[in-house]
Structures are given as structure tokens and as C-alpha cells.
């Protein structure tokens, strides 16, 4: 099967998708719970942490 020669595959550089890779310290018990929940609902750890963070940011109240 011949592919057209003018088709260009465009790729973004890593990190240019609006996401940032960071390092965070987290208690082992908390991480275990995150992993347990993620497995139960079939989400990745990363997906679940992002959902939890977004929820926390939207619902936090600073006094």
C-alpha cells in the first residue's frame, strides 16, 4: 500500500501539551490509597491525581 509522499507527521515537543512534569513527596499510605482507588475504577495513577487536584482547587476555601 503506497502512502502519499506529501503527508506530514506533525509532532509536538514533549512538555508543549499544557502539562508539566513535577516531583512531589507523598506519604506511602496516601499513595497506596490512590493506587487502590485507581485500580478499582480503572484509571491511571496520574489521571486520578489530576482529578483529585482539580476538584481540590475548585472547592478549596481560604479563610
PDBQT receptor file of N, H, CA, C and O in Angstrom, charges set to zero:
ATOM      1  N   UNK A   1       0.834  -1.175   0.000  1.00  0.00    +0.000 N 
ATOM      2  CA  UNK A   1       0.000   0.000   0.000  1.00  0.00    +0.000 C 
ATOM      3  C   UNK A   1       0.882   1.243   0.000  1.00  0.00    +0.000 C 
ATOM      4  O   UNK A   1       1.706   1.414   0.898  1.00  0.00    +0.000 OA
ATOM      5  N   UNK A   2       0.723   2.096  -0.977  1.00  0.00    +0.000 N 
ATOM      6  H   UNK A   2       0.054   1.957  -1.706  1.00  0.00    +0.000 HD
ATOM      7  CA  UNK A   2       1.529   3.300  -1.098  1.00  0.00    +0.000 C 
ATOM      8  C   UNK A   2       0.878   4.460  -0.348  1.00  0.00    +0.000 C 
ATOM      9  O   UNK A   2      -0.307   4.743  -0.518  1.00  0.00    +0.000 OA
ATOM     10  N   UNK A   3       1.669   5.114   0.473  1.00  0.00    +0.000 N 
ATOM     11  H   UNK A   3       2.633   4.883   0.612  1.00  0.00    +0.000 HD
ATOM     12  CA  UNK A   3       1.174   6.289   1.195  1.00  0.00    +0.000 C 
ATOM     13  C   UNK A   3       1.580   7.538   0.426  1.00  0.00    +0.000 C 
ATOM     14  O   UNK A   3       2.648   7.572  -0.184  1.00  0.00    +0.000 OA
ATOM     15  N   UNK A   4       0.729   8.572   0.452  1.00  0.00    +0.000 N 
ATOM     16  H   UNK A   4      -0.139   8.545   0.948  1.00  0.00    +0.000 HD
ATOM     17  CA  UNK A   4       1.089   9.818  -0.236  1.00  0.00    +0.000 C 
ATOM     18  C   UNK A   4       2.372  10.395   0.345  1.00  0.00    +0.000 C 
ATOM     19  O   UNK A   4       2.560  10.394   1.561  1.00  0.00    +0.000 OA
ATOM     20  N   UNK A   5       3.242  10.882  -0.506  1.00  0.00    +0.000 N 
ATOM     21  H   UNK A   5       3.089  10.884  -1.494  1.00  0.00    +0.000 HD
ATOM     22  CA  UNK A   5       4.534  11.408  -0.065  1.00  0.00    +0.000 C 
ATOM     23  C   UNK A   5       4.413  12.791   0.569  1.00  0.00    +0.000 C 
ATOM     24  O   UNK A   5       5.326  13.224   1.272  1.00  0.00    +0.000 OA
ATOM     25  N   UNK A   6       3.308  13.491   0.334  1.00  0.00    +0.000 N 
ATOM     26  H   UNK A   6       2.566  13.140  -0.237  1.00  0.00    +0.000 HD
ATOM     27  CA  UNK A   6       3.155  14.839   0.863  1.00  0.00    +0.000 C 
ATOM     28  C   UNK A   6       2.551  14.883   2.267  1.00  0.00    +0.000 C 
ATOM     29  O   UNK A   6       2.441  15.962   2.851  1.00  0.00    +0.000 OA
ATOM     30  N   UNK A   7       2.159  13.740   2.817  1.00  0.00    +0.000 N 
ATOM     31  H   UNK A   7       2.248  12.864   2.343  1.00  0.00    +0.000 HD
ATOM     32  CA  UNK A   7       1.609  13.715   4.175  1.00  0.00    +0.000 C 
ATOM     33  C   UNK A   7       2.728  13.978   5.174  1.00  0.00    +0.000 C 
ATOM     34  O   UNK A   7       3.764  13.314   5.162  1.00  0.00    +0.000 OA
ATOM     35  N   UNK A   8       2.499  14.952   6.031  1.00  0.00    +0.000 N 
ATOM     36  H   UNK A   8       1.658  15.492   6.042  1.00  0.00    +0.000 HD
ATOM     37  CA  UNK A   8       3.489  15.313   7.029  1.00  0.00    +0.000 C 
ATOM     38  C   UNK A   8       2.992  14.876   8.396  1.00  0.00    +0.000 C 
ATOM     39  O   UNK A   8       1.846  15.143   8.758  1.00  0.00    +0.000 OA
ATOM     40  N   UNK A   9       3.833  14.220   9.142  1.00  0.00    +0.000 N 
ATOM     41  H   UNK A   9       4.764  14.004   8.848  1.00  0.00    +0.000 HD
ATOM     42  CA  UNK A   9       3.512  13.841  10.508  1.00  0.00    +0.000 C 
ATOM     43  C   UNK A   9       4.020  14.944  11.420  1.00  0.00    +0.000 C 
ATOM     44  O   UNK A   9       5.228  15.141  11.545  1.00  0.00    +0.000 OA
ATOM     45  N   UNK A  10       3.102  15.666  12.060  1.00  0.00    +0.000 N 
ATOM     46  H   UNK A  10       2.120  15.505  11.959  1.00  0.00    +0.000 HD
ATOM     47  CA  UNK A  10       3.481  16.767  12.937  1.00  0.00    +0.000 C 
ATOM     48  C   UNK A  10       3.446  16.300  14.379  1.00  0.00    +0.000 C 
ATOM     49  O   UNK A  10       2.435  15.769  14.841  1.00  0.00    +0.000 OA
ATOM     50  N   UNK A  11       4.529  16.492  15.080  1.00  0.00    +0.000 N 
ATOM     51  H   UNK A  11       5.349  16.923  14.705  1.00  0.00    +0.000 HD
ATOM     52  CA  UNK A  11       4.639  16.100  16.480  1.00  0.00    +0.000 C 
ATOM     53  C   UNK A  11       4.989  17.311  17.322  1.00  0.00    +0.000 C 
ATOM     54  O   UNK A  11       5.789  18.152  16.913  1.00  0.00    +0.000 OA
ATOM     55  N   UNK A  12       4.389  17.398  18.496  1.00  0.00    +0.000 N 
ATOM     56  H   UNK A  12       3.739  16.715  18.828  1.00  0.00    +0.000 HD
ATOM     57  CA  UNK A  12       4.739  18.468  19.431  1.00  0.00    +0.000 C 
ATOM     58  C   UNK A  12       5.895  18.003  20.299  1.00  0.00    +0.000 C 
ATOM     59  O   UNK A  12       6.028  16.815  20.594  1.00  0.00    +0.000 OA
ATOM     60  N   UNK A  13       6.715  18.937  20.696  1.00  0.00    +0.000 N 
ATOM     61  H   UNK A  13       6.606  19.902  20.456  1.00  0.00    +0.000 HD
ATOM     62  CA  UNK A  13       7.786  18.606  21.616  1.00  0.00    +0.000 C 
ATOM     63  C   UNK A  13       7.174  18.216  22.952  1.00  0.00    +0.000 C 
ATOM     64  O   UNK A  13       6.139  18.753  23.345  1.00  0.00    +0.000 OA
ATOM     65  N   UNK A  14       7.799  17.301  23.636  1.00  0.00    +0.000 N 
ATOM     66  H   UNK A  14       8.640  16.865  23.317  1.00  0.00    +0.000 HD
ATOM     67  CA  UNK A  14       7.333  16.881  24.941  1.00  0.00    +0.000 C 
ATOM     68  C   UNK A  14       7.277  18.094  25.863  1.00  0.00    +0.000 C 
ATOM     69  O   UNK A  14       8.196  18.912  25.887  1.00  0.00    +0.000 OA
ATOM     70  N   UNK A  15       6.192  18.201  26.619  1.00  0.00    +0.000 N 
ATOM     71  H   UNK A  15       5.445  17.536  26.600  1.00  0.00    +0.000 HD
ATOM     72  CA  UNK A  15       6.049  19.319  27.537  1.00  0.00    +0.000 C 
ATOM     73  C   UNK A  15       5.289  20.482  26.934  1.00  0.00    +0.000 C 
ATOM     74  O   UNK A  15       4.991  21.445  27.639  1.00  0.00    +0.000 OA
ATOM     75  N   UNK A  16       4.966  20.423  25.652  1.00  0.00    +0.000 N 
ATOM     76  H   UNK A  16       5.209  19.640  25.079  1.00  0.00    +0.000 HD
ATOM     77  CA  UNK A  16       4.246  21.507  24.997  1.00  0.00    +0.000 C 
ATOM     78  C   UNK A  16       2.766  21.171  24.817  1.00  0.00    +0.000 C 
ATOM     79  O   UNK A  16       2.101  21.705  23.929  1.00  0.00    +0.000 OA
ATOM     80  N   UNK A  17       2.261  20.281  25.670  1.00  0.00    +0.000 N 
ATOM     81  H   UNK A  17       2.802  19.848  26.391  1.00  0.00    +0.000 HD
ATOM     82  CA  UNK A  17       0.860  19.875  25.583  1.00  0.00    +0.000 C 
ATOM     83  C   UNK A  17       0.036  20.485  26.719  1.00  0.00    +0.000 C 
ATOM     84  O   UNK A  17      -1.100  20.078  26.958  1.00  0.00    +0.000 OA
ATOM     85  N   UNK A  18       0.617  21.461  27.414  1.00  0.00    +0.000 N 
ATOM     86  H   UNK A  18       1.540  21.792  27.219  1.00  0.00    +0.000 HD
ATOM     87  CA  UNK A  18      -0.087  22.098  28.511  1.00  0.00    +0.000 C 
ATOM     88  C   UNK A  18       0.141  21.408  29.846  1.00  0.00    +0.000 C 
ATOM     89  O   UNK A  18      -0.334  21.882  30.878  1.00  0.00    +0.000 OA
ATOM     90  N   UNK A  19       0.854  20.307  29.835  1.00  0.00    +0.000 N 
ATOM     91  H   UNK A  19       1.240  19.922  28.997  1.00  0.00    +0.000 HD
ATOM     92  CA  UNK A  19       1.158  19.584  31.067  1.00  0.00    +0.000 C 
ATOM     93  C   UNK A  19       2.601  19.813  31.464  1.00  0.00    +0.000 C 
ATOM     94  O   UNK A  19       3.455  20.088  30.621  1.00  0.00    +0.000 OA
ATOM     95  N   UNK A  20       2.863  19.697  32.743  1.00  0.00    +0.000 N 
ATOM     96  H   UNK A  20       2.169  19.474  33.428  1.00  0.00    +0.000 HD
ATOM     97  CA  UNK A  20       4.211  19.875  33.274  1.00  0.00    +0.000 C 
ATOM     98  C   UNK A  20       4.539  18.689  34.167  1.00  0.00    +0.000 C 
ATOM     99  O   UNK A  20       3.715  18.288  34.988  1.00  0.00    +0.000 OA
ATOM    100  N   UNK A  21       5.708  18.136  34.021  1.00  0.00    +0.000 N 
ATOM    101  H   UNK A  21       6.378  18.462  33.354  1.00  0.00    +0.000 HD
ATOM    102  CA  UNK A  21       6.157  17.048  34.876  1.00  0.00    +0.000 C 
ATOM    103  C   UNK A  21       6.793  17.657  36.117  1.00  0.00    +0.000 C 
ATOM    104  O   UNK A  21       7.662  18.523  36.020  1.00  0.00    +0.000 OA
ATOM    105  N   UNK A  22       6.345  17.190  37.301  1.00  0.00    +0.000 N 
ATOM    106  H   UNK A  22       5.639  16.487  37.379  1.00  0.00    +0.000 HD
ATOM    107  CA  UNK A  22       6.876  17.691  38.566  1.00  0.00    +0.000 C 
ATOM    108  C   UNK A  22       7.196  16.515  39.486  1.00  0.00    +0.000 C 
ATOM    109  O   UNK A  22       6.794  15.382  39.222  1.00  0.00    +0.000 OA
ATOM    110  N   UNK A  23       7.910  16.791  40.550  1.00  0.00    +0.000 N 
ATOM    111  H   UNK A  23       8.236  17.712  40.764  1.00  0.00    +0.000 HD
ATOM    112  CA  UNK A  23       8.193  15.793  41.572  1.00  0.00    +0.000 C 
ATOM    113  C   UNK A  23       7.486  16.224  42.849  1.00  0.00    +0.000 C 
ATOM    114  O   UNK A  23       7.550  17.387  43.245  1.00  0.00    +0.000 OA
ATOM    115  N   UNK A  24       6.813  15.274  43.487  1.00  0.00    +0.000 N 
ATOM    116  H   UNK A  24       6.761  14.329  43.165  1.00  0.00    +0.000 HD
ATOM    117  CA  UNK A  24       6.054  15.559  44.700  1.00  0.00    +0.000 C 
ATOM    118  C   UNK A  24       6.356  14.489  45.741  1.00  0.00    +0.000 C 
ATOM    119  O   UNK A  24       6.445  13.304  45.419  1.00  0.00    +0.000 OA
ATOM    120  N   UNK A  25       6.512  14.914  46.985  1.00  0.00    +0.000 N 
ATOM    121  H   UNK A  25       6.440  15.877  47.246  1.00  0.00    +0.000 HD
ATOM    122  CA  UNK A  25       6.638  13.947  48.074  1.00  0.00    +0.000 C 
ATOM    123  C   UNK A  25       5.243  13.651  48.584  1.00  0.00    +0.000 C 
ATOM    124  O   UNK A  25       4.440  14.560  48.793  1.00  0.00    +0.000 OA
ATOM    125  N   UNK A  26       4.961  12.369  48.785  1.00  0.00    +0.000 N 
ATOM    126  H   UNK A  26       5.614  11.631  48.616  1.00  0.00    +0.000 HD
ATOM    127  CA  UNK A  26       3.638  11.962  49.236  1.00  0.00    +0.000 C 
ATOM    128  C   UNK A  26       3.795  10.792  50.214  1.00  0.00    +0.000 C 
ATOM    129  O   UNK A  26       4.659   9.934  50.032  1.00  0.00    +0.000 OA
ATOM    130  N   UNK A  27       2.967  10.766  51.233  1.00  0.00    +0.000 N 
ATOM    131  H   UNK A  27       2.265  11.462  51.381  1.00  0.00    +0.000 HD
ATOM    132  CA  UNK A  27       3.034   9.692  52.223  1.00  0.00    +0.000 C 
ATOM    133  C   UNK A  27       2.710   8.362  51.561  1.00  0.00    +0.000 C 
ATOM    134  O   UNK A  27       1.860   8.285  50.673  1.00  0.00    +0.000 OA
ATOM    135  N   UNK A  28       3.398   7.317  52.003  1.00  0.00    +0.000 N 
ATOM    136  H   UNK A  28       4.088   7.379  52.724  1.00  0.00    +0.000 HD
ATOM    137  CA  UNK A  28       3.204   5.987  51.428  1.00  0.00    +0.000 C 
ATOM    138  C   UNK A  28       1.760   5.521  51.559  1.00  0.00    +0.000 C 
ATOM    139  O   UNK A  28       1.217   4.921  50.632  1.00  0.00    +0.000 OA
ATOM    140  N   UNK A  29       1.131   5.791  52.701  1.00  0.00    +0.000 N 
ATOM    141  H   UNK A  29       1.572   6.279  53.455  1.00  0.00    +0.000 HD
ATOM    142  CA  UNK A  29      -0.263   5.375  52.904  1.00  0.00    +0.000 C 
ATOM    143  C   UNK A  29      -1.188   6.064  51.904  1.00  0.00    +0.000 C 
ATOM    144  O   UNK A  29      -2.101   5.441  51.363  1.00  0.00    +0.000 OA
ATOM    145  N   UNK A  30      -0.949   7.352  51.662  1.00  0.00    +0.000 N 
ATOM    146  H   UNK A  30      -0.207   7.859  52.102  1.00  0.00    +0.000 HD
ATOM    147  CA  UNK A  30      -1.769   8.104  50.715  1.00  0.00    +0.000 C 
ATOM    148  C   UNK A  30      -1.585   7.548  49.307  1.00  0.00    +0.000 C 
ATOM    149  O   UNK A  30      -2.559   7.374  48.574  1.00  0.00    +0.000 OA
ATOM    150  N   UNK A  31      -0.361   7.274  48.935  1.00  0.00    +0.000 N 
ATOM    151  H   UNK A  31       0.430   7.415  49.530  1.00  0.00    +0.000 HD
ATOM    152  CA  UNK A  31      -0.085   6.727  47.610  1.00  0.00    +0.000 C 
ATOM    153  C   UNK A  31      -0.719   5.346  47.445  1.00  0.00    +0.000 C 
ATOM    154  O   UNK A  31      -1.246   5.022  46.380  1.00  0.00    +0.000 OA
ATOM    155  N   UNK A  32      -0.667   4.549  48.485  1.00  0.00    +0.000 N 
ATOM    156  H   UNK A  32      -0.239   4.812  49.350  1.00  0.00    +0.000 HD
ATOM    157  CA  UNK A  32      -1.298   3.227  48.431  1.00  0.00    +0.000 C 
ATOM    158  C   UNK A  32      -2.796   3.342  48.201  1.00  0.00    +0.000 C 
ATOM    159  O   UNK A  32      -3.371   2.571  47.433  1.00  0.00    +0.000 OA
ATOM    160  N   UNK A  33      -3.428   4.303  48.864  1.00  0.00    +0.000 N 
ATOM    161  H   UNK A  33      -2.961   4.930  49.487  1.00  0.00    +0.000 HD
ATOM    162  CA  UNK A  33      -4.863   4.518  48.687  1.00  0.00    +0.000 C 
ATOM    163  C   UNK A  33      -5.180   5.009  47.273  1.00  0.00    +0.000 C 
ATOM    164  O   UNK A  33      -6.145   4.564  46.653  1.00  0.00    +0.000 OA
ATOM    165  N   UNK A  34      -4.365   5.920  46.781  1.00  0.00    +0.000 N 
ATOM    166  H   UNK A  34      -3.580   6.281  47.285  1.00  0.00    +0.000 HD
ATOM    167  CA  UNK A  34      -4.545   6.403  45.403  1.00  0.00    +0.000 C 
ATOM    168  C   UNK A  34      -4.431   5.244  44.425  1.00  0.00    +0.000 C 
ATOM    169  O   UNK A  34      -5.260   5.103  43.525  1.00  0.00    +0.000 OA
ATOM    170  N   UNK A  35      -3.414   4.420  44.596  1.00  0.00    +0.000 N 
ATOM    171  H   UNK A  35      -2.741   4.535  45.326  1.00  0.00    +0.000 HD
ATOM    172  CA  UNK A  35      -3.223   3.262  43.712  1.00  0.00    +0.000 C 
ATOM    173  C   UNK A  35      -4.394   2.282  43.811  1.00  0.00    +0.000 C 
ATOM    174  O   UNK A  35      -4.834   1.737  42.799  1.00  0.00    +0.000 OA
ATOM    175  N   UNK A  36      -4.895   2.058  45.021  1.00  0.00    +0.000 N 
ATOM    176  H   UNK A  36      -4.537   2.500  45.843  1.00  0.00    +0.000 HD
ATOM    177  CA  UNK A  36      -6.014   1.135  45.217  1.00  0.00    +0.000 C 
ATOM    178  C   UNK A  36      -7.259   1.647  44.488  1.00  0.00    +0.000 C 
ATOM    179  O   UNK A  36      -7.924   0.898  43.772  1.00  0.00    +0.000 OA
ATOM    180  N   UNK A  37      -7.565   2.941  44.683  1.00  0.00    +0.000 N 
ATOM    181  H   UNK A  37      -7.025   3.549  45.265  1.00  0.00    +0.000 HD
ATOM    182  CA  UNK A  37      -8.740   3.535  44.057  1.00  0.00    +0.000 C 
ATOM    183  C   UNK A  37      -8.584   3.538  42.536  1.00  0.00    +0.000 C 
ATOM    184  O   UNK A  37      -9.520   3.194  41.813  1.00  0.00    +0.000 OA
ATOM    185  N   UNK A  38      -7.404   3.926  42.053  1.00  0.00    +0.000 N 
ATOM    186  H   UNK A  38      -6.644   4.205  42.641  1.00  0.00    +0.000 HD
ATOM    187  CA  UNK A  38      -7.152   3.970  40.608  1.00  0.00    +0.000 C 
ATOM    188  C   UNK A  38      -7.372   2.599  39.977  1.00  0.00    +0.000 C 
ATOM    189  O   UNK A  38      -7.973   2.491  38.908  1.00  0.00    +0.000 OA
ATOM    190  N   UNK A  39      -6.887   1.561  40.635  1.00  0.00    +0.000 N 
ATOM    191  H   UNK A  39      -6.399   1.649  41.503  1.00  0.00    +0.000 HD
ATOM    192  CA  UNK A  39      -7.059   0.209  40.113  1.00  0.00    +0.000 C 
ATOM    193  C   UNK A  39      -8.539  -0.183  40.100  1.00  0.00    +0.000 C 
ATOM    194  O   UNK A  39      -9.021  -0.793  39.146  1.00  0.00    +0.000 OA
ATOM    195  N   UNK A  40      -9.251   0.177  41.175  1.00  0.00    +0.000 N 
ATOM    196  H   UNK A  40      -8.859   0.672  41.951  1.00  0.00    +0.000 HD
ATOM    197  CA  UNK A  40     -10.666  -0.177  41.291  1.00  0.00    +0.000 C 
ATOM    198  C   UNK A  40     -11.516   0.464  40.192  1.00  0.00    +0.000 C 
ATOM    199  O   UNK A  40     -12.448  -0.159  39.684  1.00  0.00    +0.000 OA
ATOM    200  N   UNK A  41     -11.197   1.705  39.828  1.00  0.00    +0.000 N 
ATOM    201  H   UNK A  41     -10.440   2.212  40.241  1.00  0.00    +0.000 HD
ATOM    202  CA  UNK A  41     -12.007   2.408  38.827  1.00  0.00    +0.000 C 
ATOM    203  C   UNK A  41     -11.362   2.412  37.440  1.00  0.00    +0.000 C 
ATOM    204  O   UNK A  41     -11.853   3.057  36.514  1.00  0.00    +0.000 OA
ATOM    205  N   UNK A  42     -10.253   1.682  37.316  1.00  0.00    +0.000 N 
ATOM    206  H   UNK A  42      -9.854   1.158  38.069  1.00  0.00    +0.000 HD
ATOM    207  CA  UNK A  42      -9.554   1.526  36.041  1.00  0.00    +0.000 C 
ATOM    208  C   UNK A  42      -9.055   2.859  35.472  1.00  0.00    +0.000 C 
ATOM    209  O   UNK A  42      -9.230   3.145  34.288  1.00  0.00    +0.000 OA
ATOM    210  N   UNK A  43      -8.442   3.654  36.323  1.00  0.00    +0.000 N 
ATOM    211  H   UNK A  43      -8.300   3.421  37.285  1.00  0.00    +0.000 HD
ATOM    212  CA  UNK A  43      -7.777   4.896  35.928  1.00  0.00    +0.000 C 
ATOM    213  C   UNK A  43      -6.292   4.745  36.214  1.00  0.00    +0.000 C 
ATOM    214  O   UNK A  43      -5.899   3.926  37.045  1.00  0.00    +0.000 OA
ATOM    215  N   UNK A  44      -5.477   5.520  35.541  1.00  0.00    +0.000 N 
ATOM    216  H   UNK A  44      -5.797   6.185  34.867  1.00  0.00    +0.000 HD
ATOM    217  CA  UNK A  44      -4.062   5.526  35.895  1.00  0.00    +0.000 C 
ATOM    218  C   UNK A  44      -3.882   6.375  37.150  1.00  0.00    +0.000 C 
ATOM    219  O   UNK A  44      -4.739   7.194  37.483  1.00  0.00    +0.000 OA
ATOM    220  N   UNK A  45      -2.794   6.178  37.823  1.00  0.00    +0.000 N 
ATOM    221  H   UNK A  45      -2.099   5.513  37.553  1.00  0.00    +0.000 HD
ATOM    222  CA  UNK A  45      -2.474   6.993  38.999  1.00  0.00    +0.000 C 
ATOM    223  C   UNK A  45      -2.468   8.467  38.618  1.00  0.00    +0.000 C 
ATOM    224  O   UNK A  45      -3.025   9.298  39.336  1.00  0.00    +0.000 OA
ATOM    225  N   UNK A  46      -1.845   8.793  37.503  1.00  0.00    +0.000 N 
ATOM    226  H   UNK A  46      -1.392   8.118  36.920  1.00  0.00    +0.000 HD
ATOM    227  CA  UNK A  46      -1.750  10.172  37.043  1.00  0.00    +0.000 C 
ATOM    228  C   UNK A  46      -3.130  10.785  36.812  1.00  0.00    +0.000 C 
ATOM    229  O   UNK A  46      -3.394  11.910  37.238  1.00  0.00    +0.000 OA
ATOM    230  N   UNK A  47      -4.011  10.041  36.134  1.00  0.00    +0.000 N 
ATOM    231  H   UNK A  47      -3.797   9.127  35.788  1.00  0.00    +0.000 HD
ATOM    232  CA  UNK A  47      -5.362  10.547  35.874  1.00  0.00    +0.000 C 
ATOM    233  C   UNK A  47      -6.094  10.847  37.180  1.00  0.00    +0.000 C 
ATOM    234  O   UNK A  47      -6.711  11.902  37.329  1.00  0.00    +0.000 OA
ATOM    235  N   UNK A  48      -6.019   9.910  38.120  1.00  0.00    +0.000 N 
ATOM    236  H   UNK A  48      -5.518   9.053  37.999  1.00  0.00    +0.000 HD
ATOM    237  CA  UNK A  48      -6.724  10.081  39.385  1.00  0.00    +0.000 C 
ATOM    238  C   UNK A  48      -6.167  11.256  40.181  1.00  0.00    +0.000 C 
ATOM    239  O   UNK A  48      -6.934  12.046  40.731  1.00  0.00    +0.000 OA
ATOM    240  N   UNK A  49      -4.855  11.379  40.250  1.00  0.00    +0.000 N 
ATOM    241  H   UNK A  49      -4.232  10.736  39.804  1.00  0.00    +0.000 HD
ATOM    242  CA  UNK A  49      -4.251  12.501  40.982  1.00  0.00    +0.000 C 
ATOM    243  C   UNK A  49      -4.683  13.824  40.365  1.00  0.00    +0.000 C 
ATOM    244  O   UNK A  49      -4.986  14.768  41.094  1.00  0.00    +0.000 OA
ATOM    245  N   UNK A  50      -4.718  13.913  39.048  1.00  0.00    +0.000 N 
ATOM    246  H   UNK A  50      -4.472  13.146  38.455  1.00  0.00    +0.000 HD
ATOM    247  CA  UNK A  50      -5.156  15.149  38.392  1.00  0.00    +0.000 C 
ATOM    248  C   UNK A  50      -6.619  15.462  38.692  1.00  0.00    +0.000 C 
ATOM    249  O   UNK A  50      -6.969  16.624  38.900  1.00  0.00    +0.000 OA
ATOM    250  N   UNK A  51      -7.471  14.449  38.718  1.00  0.00    +0.000 N 
ATOM    251  H   UNK A  51      -7.186  13.505  38.549  1.00  0.00    +0.000 HD
ATOM    252  CA  UNK A  51      -8.882  14.651  39.053  1.00  0.00    +0.000 C 
ATOM    253  C   UNK A  51      -9.019  15.164  40.485  1.00  0.00    +0.000 C 
ATOM    254  O   UNK A  51      -9.771  16.103  40.747  1.00  0.00    +0.000 OA
ATOM    255  N   UNK A  52      -8.291  14.542  41.404  1.00  0.00    +0.000 N 
ATOM    256  H   UNK A  52      -7.680  13.779  41.191  1.00  0.00    +0.000 HD
ATOM    257  CA  UNK A  52      -8.341  14.951  42.808  1.00  0.00    +0.000 C 
ATOM    258  C   UNK A  52      -7.834  16.381  42.971  1.00  0.00    +0.000 C 
ATOM    259  O   UNK A  52      -8.435  17.169  43.702  1.00  0.00    +0.000 OA
ATOM    260  N   UNK A  53      -6.740  16.725  42.304  1.00  0.00    +0.000 N 
ATOM    261  H   UNK A  53      -6.252  16.085  41.710  1.00  0.00    +0.000 HD
ATOM    262  CA  UNK A  53      -6.195  18.082  42.397  1.00  0.00    +0.000 C 
ATOM    263  C   UNK A  53      -7.158  19.113  41.817  1.00  0.00    +0.000 C 
ATOM    264  O   UNK A  53      -7.371  20.167  42.417  1.00  0.00    +0.000 OA
ATOM    265  N   UNK A  54      -7.740  18.819  40.659  1.00  0.00    +0.000 N 
ATOM    266  H   UNK A  54      -7.568  17.963  40.172  1.00  0.00    +0.000 HD
ATOM    267  CA  UNK A  54      -8.696  19.754  40.057  1.00  0.00    +0.000 C 
ATOM    268  C   UNK A  54      -9.894  19.977  40.968  1.00  0.00    +0.000 C 
ATOM    269  O   UNK A  54     -10.358  21.106  41.130  1.00  0.00    +0.000 OA
ATOM    270  N   UNK A  55     -10.390  18.901  41.560  1.00  0.00    +0.000 N 
ATOM    271  H   UNK A  55     -10.013  17.984  41.428  1.00  0.00    +0.000 HD
ATOM    272  CA  UNK A  55     -11.520  19.012  42.482  1.00  0.00    +0.000 C 
ATOM    273  C   UNK A  55     -11.130  19.865  43.686  1.00  0.00    +0.000 C 
ATOM    274  O   UNK A  55     -11.879  20.751  44.099  1.00  0.00    +0.000 OA
ATOM    275  N   UNK A  56      -9.963  19.594  44.240  1.00  0.00    +0.000 N 
ATOM    276  H   UNK A  56      -9.355  18.875  43.904  1.00  0.00    +0.000 HD
ATOM    277  CA  UNK A  56      -9.494  20.347  45.402  1.00  0.00    +0.000 C 
ATOM    278  C   UNK A  56      -9.336  21.827  45.100  1.00  0.00    +0.000 C 
ATOM    279  O   UNK A  56      -9.706  22.664  45.923  1.00  0.00    +0.000 OA
ATOM    280  N   UNK A  57      -8.807  22.160  43.966  1.00  0.00    +0.000 N 
ATOM    281  H   UNK A  57      -8.507  21.480  43.297  1.00  0.00    +0.000 HD
ATOM    282  CA  UNK A  57      -8.613  23.568  43.592  1.00  0.00    +0.000 C 
ATOM    283  C   UNK A  57      -9.954  24.268  43.437  1.00  0.00    +0.000 C 
ATOM    284  O   UNK A  57     -10.108  25.421  43.840  1.00  0.00    +0.000 OA
ATOM    285  N   UNK A  58     -10.927  23.573  42.851  1.00  0.00    +0.000 N 
ATOM    286  H   UNK A  58     -10.803  22.636  42.523  1.00  0.00    +0.000 HD
ATOM    287  CA  UNK A  58     -12.244  24.186  42.635  1.00  0.00    +0.000 C 
ATOM    288  C   UNK A  58     -13.042  24.334  43.918  1.00  0.00    +0.000 C 
ATOM    289  O   UNK A  58     -13.912  25.200  44.006  1.00  0.00    +0.000 OA
ATOM    290  N   UNK A  59     -12.764  23.507  44.908  1.00  0.00    +0.000 N 
ATOM    291  H   UNK A  59     -12.057  22.803  44.837  1.00  0.00    +0.000 HD
ATOM    292  CA  UNK A  59     -13.605  23.508  46.110  1.00  0.00    +0.000 C 
ATOM    293  C   UNK A  59     -12.914  24.050  47.357  1.00  0.00    +0.000 C 
ATOM    294  O   UNK A  59     -13.519  24.086  48.428  1.00  0.00    +0.000 OA
ATOM    295  N   UNK A  60     -11.671  24.466  47.235  1.00  0.00    +0.000 N 
ATOM    296  H   UNK A  60     -11.179  24.437  46.365  1.00  0.00    +0.000 HD
ATOM    297  CA  UNK A  60     -10.952  24.954  48.409  1.00  0.00    +0.000 C 
ATOM    298  C   UNK A  60     -11.504  26.312  48.844  1.00  0.00    +0.000 C 
ATOM    299  O   UNK A  60     -11.883  27.143  48.019  1.00  0.00    +0.000 OA
ATOM    300  N   UNK A  61     -11.537  26.508  50.138  1.00  0.00    +0.000 N 
ATOM    301  H   UNK A  61     -11.229  25.833  50.808  1.00  0.00    +0.000 HD
ATOM    302  CA  UNK A  61     -11.981  27.780  50.682  1.00  0.00    +0.000 C 
ATOM    303  C   UNK A  61     -10.901  28.279  51.632  1.00  0.00    +0.000 C 
ATOM    304  O   UNK A  61     -10.572  27.621  52.619  1.00  0.00    +0.000 OA
ATOM    305  N   UNK A  62     -10.365  29.426  51.329  1.00  0.00    +0.000 N 
ATOM    306  H   UNK A  62     -10.632  29.961  50.527  1.00  0.00    +0.000 HD
ATOM    307  CA  UNK A  62      -9.298  30.004  52.148  1.00  0.00    +0.000 C 
ATOM    308  C   UNK A  62      -9.901  31.032  53.090  1.00  0.00    +0.000 C 
ATOM    309  O   UNK A  62     -10.618  31.937  52.663  1.00  0.00    +0.000 OA
ATOM    310  N   UNK A  63      -9.605  30.884  54.370  1.00  0.00    +0.000 N 
ATOM    311  H   UNK A  63      -9.023  30.149  54.716  1.00  0.00    +0.000 HD
ATOM    312  CA  UNK A  63     -10.153  31.807  55.378  1.00  0.00    +0.000 C 
ATOM    313  C   UNK A  63      -9.150  32.890  55.731  1.00  0.00    +0.000 C 
ATOM    314  O   UNK A  63      -9.438  33.753  56.560  1.00  0.00    +0.000 OA
TER     315      UNK A  63
